[in-house]
Structure formats: C-alpha cells, structure tokens
Amino acid sequence: MGIVSHDDDLVANHKANVLYVPSQGDLQKHTFSAEYLSSAKCKELVKVAFDDVMVGDDSGSQVAYAKKDFKNGDVIEKGILRSIDGLDSSATNPHVLWLGEDFEAASSEFVHRHPFLSSGVIALYRRALESYNVEVQVRPTGHGSFEFEAVAVDDVSAGALLIRRAFAVRSHDECSIPYAEAYNMSDEDVEKYIAMRSALDVEDAAKAGIEPDTLHAAAIREHVSSTREGRSPVTDVSKTIVLPHPSWGGYGAFAVQDIKAGEVIEWGLMRAINGLDGDKCTYVFTWNSDGRRKQEGNLWCMGGSNSMFWNSDNPANARMYRLYGGYRYVIVAKRDIRAGEEVMHLYASSSWRKCFVQDEYLPKLLPVETQNL
C-alpha cells in the first residue's frame, strides 16, 4: 500500500494495457484489460484505498473506526489531498485538511495553512494534539496535490476510534450539521427527493430536446433502506479503483468487475464546504436542495470516497444521485459496464458553473447558461 512514483516503465505499461480509447460521443469509455487491473503493476498505481476503515457514529457524528487490528507503522488508508484556492480561512469547515495544522510537508509549493479536500474517509478521523494513533504522511505529486498515507503510530485494535495527529487547535471548526442524524433519511424524505428529481428530469429533457433520463428510483429506495438498517456499510467503493488516467492528466475511476445496468456502483458521504466559490473550484459538488442554480448563495459539498475522481461524459455510463437531505450520494449504472472500463457520470452543473462552462472539452447536455458568468 506504499506511495510510489510514476516511473516511466510503470506509466508505459499502464498505457499499453488500454484496450479501448473512445472517440467523442462513444458509449464505451476508456477500458483496461481485466487481467491488468488485477496485476501487481496496476495495484502499485491505485491511488485510493480505505478498505480497512469503517464509518460509524460517535456522539452524534459520523467518524472513522479501525476495521481490523493494526501494528505501529501499518498504513491504514491512502489517498489524495487536492489543493483548493479561495477558501475563507475563517469559515467553519471541520472536514477540510490544512497544511501545517493537519499534516506537515518537508518541502512544498504551498504556504502554511493551505486548505485541501481529501479522498476516502480521512476527513472523518478525529484529530488531537496528543493521544492520537494515526499520523498523515504526504508526498507532493507535482500537480497541485499530495498523495497521503494514514500511518498507525501505535498499535490500533479493531473497533478503535481513529484519531489523527493535529499540529494546531481549530476552535472555530465545531461541526454545526447533524450529519449522523441526517444520513438516515426517512422513507418520506426519499420519496420527496425522487419526486423532485423526476420533475427536474422532465424539465431538463425539454430543454435538451431529448427523452427524460432513466430515474433509478427502486435502486435509491433499496440503497437508503439497506444502509439505514445496517445491511450495507455507510460508504462502499469495492466495485471501482482510482488510477492515473491513461489519456490525460489527473485520475479516473475504473470498474474492477462487470456491472449490470441499474446496479449501484458506489456510495458515500458529502460534507458542506463554506466560504468557497464553486464557480472557480472544480473539486466540489453543487448542493442546492432544489437541484437548481441560485443567482447567489449556492451551496457546495466535498465528496469523499472515490467521488472526486469520477470524470464527466455524455453519454455517461453511470448516474450520480445527490441525496441532499442526507448529505450522501449514490451512483447507479445506466447500462452494462465491463470490468476495466472507466465509469463516468455527467456533471449536473456542467452547463452553468463558470469553471465547467469555460472548459470546452467538458461535455454539456443542456444549453450553456452564459448570464452572470
């Protein structure tokens, strides 16, 4: 699980194992051979792993626990920290990680107290100046981010609360949203969401001149019921892995098994990010509860697990549902997806967020809204 450099041989081998490179508008996406995905060389490039961490409740908050025993020096989780600019440093954001307060870097292009959004569930670890059992260790990627490892600094027993080392007190970061309570959405809340999503789909289809998108209502209902009753974990990414993208800079999420149409691919948590302009930052998700743009005061969330690394396409082979009231998301397959294929959804705000509208390569479904941009 160690962090490795992208040496030339590893990258060349990575690109050589791409079986299919799509052209614009293709149904099939970038696809690796299934054999390669299970190989040792591919596993060296996997960027996000938190299989041995589980999420549970502690005093009304959702926090991270060890799923198994760890020895001092073991890597508990690895992932990516993505740099963000323009965040109001006085805003209450307990789930943002700050250079110099949550981790240190021997040498860095970033100044002390620079903010980062994180993959996986590292943002749910408790933090403490003393009596911690985890330390976040990083290495720069050269692309405005860090790769990190959460390393045990003591023996950690299965079921123990994971507490990462902090380098400064952040008294202004008390969490004001009852995430654990909100997560367990009622059946009534789910039905309200489905009705709203259905109405929005009809509106969007009329604007685009197409039929309304498939709404996976049964999958949403079963997902919420399953997690609420404890039959499924709070977050799950077992069907995908995050790898460097073979055709452009950055990362992508790829299926590690065949996935059927209508099957839930991934689910996880969202956390509100205050004091950030999502028209400039591409790494956050729109979180307006009515699913529509506001002239001002748009809400933004950070997606954990693998969600930050899903790319956008039209036609997409998956669909993300933002369960606003539960601060959670679920991604469902729109068609059959083969093992090794990139999984992609269409960014909901691609036609109006400034950072997306200005990206000429980002697919758009709806007519671009240029006003106020």
Secondary structure by P-SEA (a helix, b strand, c coil): cccccccaaaaaaaaaaccccccccccccccccccccccaaaaaacccccccbbbbbcccccbbbbccccccccccccbbbbbbccccccccccccccccccccccccccccbbbbbbcccccccccccccccbbbbbbbccccbbbbbbccccccccccbbbbbbcccccccccccaaaaaaaccaaaaaaaaaaaaaaaaaaaaaacccccccaaaaaaaaaaaaaaccccccccccccccccccccbbbbbbccccccccccccbbbbbbcccccccccccccccccccccccbbbbbbbccccccccccccccccccccccccbbbbbbcccccccbbbbbcccccccccccccccccccccccccccc
